[in-house]
Amino acid sequence: MNSRLPMASDSSSMKLKLQRSTRRRVGTGTLQQTHTGHVIRRFLVAMGDIRQSLLPRDVLSAAKELLYHLDIYICNMVQSGRQPPQVDSKTLDLIEEFILHTPKDRNSPVRRMSALQELQLLEIMCSCFQEQSRDTVRQLMFSALFNLQGNQADESRMALLSKLVSMAVAVGRVPILECAATWLQRTHRVYCVRLAQVLVDDYCSMVPGSGPTLHNIHSASPRFCCQFITAVTTLYDLTSDELTPPMELLQMIVSWIQDDPRLVLITFLNSPLSGSQPISSLDMTPLGGLIRWCIKAPLAYRRDKKQVNDGSSDSEPDTARLFSALHLSVLQVFMLLPNILNEKGLFGRLALLQMESVATLTSDLSRLLDQADKHTHAATGNTHAASQLALDRLAQALQVAMASGALLCSREDLRAICSRLPHNNLLQLVLSGPVMYYNNIHTPPLAYSPHAAHSPIPAHPTLPPHTPHTPLAAHPAPHAQYPAQPFMTGMPFPFRPGH
């Protein structure tokens, strides 16, 4: 080694030198870069060479020391104004070896922590993020630790991340929850649902009575709560009993949205309107997943149940009541959207409910209805009522979503994707309803709208003018022409079909 490796005191000294150097300014106010760049380059070299000093240490001490140096390294990088701020590959290799314990090569010994050491490391990480006051540094540090790299260390990343977030929920570490919310927003949905599954298992299955702890994330970190709802509605698609949300989770989500309907829009409200989202990331809002729950629930919760006496179970009334309340809350969220979209200039341009997800939903619903018809040969009264309830909810969701500007499509599009569904009075009324018009129809939709290449409303061919009829003799004066019925957004249906 050509130079002594920096330990805690050396790192503090470097940080102090950097802070002093950045205070020196020339006449125009520009930062003097020479000494600052020298200190940063020296520290970057030190981060690459620190491996030899970490190897003799025990696993917990090495991880703790590396976290300390990583914090200083990122602080210096942010303070230098380096754009874009990005952790170098040597530092990522150190994280994988000494925190995630992935061997550097085949000949390296595998370093493992005991359960107690792992718990101590999680406590150290919680303290590290809690004590760091700058959000930019926290986010960069969280990304360096847990952004997936597509290598063998990703499994260790996911395991450590799941335990850290679960602990943050338990002890109320808001900075970690905020960083996790950003991670959920940028990461492939496959890994997002894995994290959500761990939290549901920890707080709704494994430890009885721990549900109230998870319930508190609503007030601790609304951003994380919104992303968590999106992840669990993606995870639990009601295609099987295993993918049906637990009752305690359902109660939690209904309570959250009833208390604060805008909760499910927080990610959308706080996100910059860039041209696109990361590929295969979670949806911008959980609205699509929540609608899927409400519509499929009447049939999915009856599927494959053991028919006892009258075919009902003790939990069915509570479940039905919860999904009814959830459906009403989701419709109320949709009714908030016109003002929000108009304020942002996005009404008729941004589809928060994608047409592809609606098509998938109608396909799943058609399959559930077919299964219900095949599995019930005798008593069909309850099955028919459940089928009509599911179709009623679909019709209500489609109408309110279109009226609020969340779903951009024509009635012809809806008729095409609903063609395989059985007859339902309310759905038929929605499908044959008036054409949708948007106030800013001349404004092209955003790039990630489902109709990016054209206006949300397809142009209709111009019809030839009608030849006026000759008035009848008994009516010397022609009748006055009534104006076309306008479509009034937010107008409730007076029609309620009977069963």
Secondary structure, 3 states (H helix, E strand, C coil): CCCCCCCHHHHHHHHHHHHHHHHCECCCCCECCHHHHHHHHHHHHHHHHCHHHHCCCCHHHHHHHHHHHHHHHHHHHHHCCCCCCCCCHHHHHHHHHHCCCCCCCCCCCCCCCCHHHHHHHHHHHHHHHHHCCCHHHHHHHHHHHHCCCCCCCHHHHHHHHHHHHHHHHHHCCHHHHHHHHHHHHHCEHHHHHHHHHHHHHHHHHHCCCCHHHHHCHHHHCHHHHHHHHHHHHHHCCCCCCCCCCCHHHHHHHHHHHHHCHHHHHHHHHHCCCCCCCCCCECCCCCHHHHHHHHHHHHHHCCCCCCCCCCCCCCCHHHHHHHHHHHHHHHHHHHHHHHHHHHHCCCCCCCCCCCHHHHHHHHHHHHHHHHHHHHHCCCCCHHHHHHHHHHHHHHHHHHHHHHHCCCCCCCHHHHHHHCCCCCCCHHHHHHHCCCCCCCCCCCCCCCCCCCCCCCCCCCCCCCCCCCCCCCCCCCCCCCCCCCCCCCCCCCCCCCCCCCC
